[in-house]
Amino acid sequence: MSTIKVDTIKNTSNVEVFTAKAWVNFNGFGSPSIRASGNVTSIVDSGTGIYVVNFTTAMTDANYSTLVTCEQAEFAGMGSATTSSVTVYCVTRQDSLSRSDNAFMNVAVFR
């Protein structure tokens, strides 16, 4: 049986296909609780609307892309990134930069 290296899969047009290196769906109210995940060990609450996502297996470097969605936010984003974790946040009012905890949080990391 042969092993396929996921990082080098190509589609029918010979374009490389990239998969998430880490992902998580979690509840951000109170103590964050993970509903489902891949390559994520834990979520740390770092203040209202700010979370640190810790990876099971470290990234090769911190030059990755992070997609963040929040249930009730005007925008969401990525703060600091290291090989072992990424900080993400949710802003509910762009005019005042007010942050809030969210019941439905999703984070995906691509490299």
Stockholm file with secondary structure:
# STOCKHOLM 1.0

chainA/1-111         MSTIKVDTIKNTSNVEVFTAKAWVNFNGFGSPSIRASGNVTSIVDSGTGIYVVNFTTAMTDANYSTLVTCEQAEFAGMGSATTSSVTVYCVTRQDSLSRSDNAFMNVAVFR
#=GR chainA/1-111 SS CCCCCGGGCBCTTSCBCCCEEEEEEEECSSSCEEEEEESEEEEEECSTTEEEEEESSCCSSSCCEEEEEETTCSEEEEEEECSSEEEEEEEEETTTTEECCCSSEEEEEEC
#=GC SS_cons         CCCCCGGGCBCTTSCBCCCEEEEEEEECSSSCEEEEEESEEEEEECSTTEEEEEESSCCSSSCCEEEEEETTCSEEEEEEECSSEEEEEEEEETTTTEECCCSSEEEEEEC
//
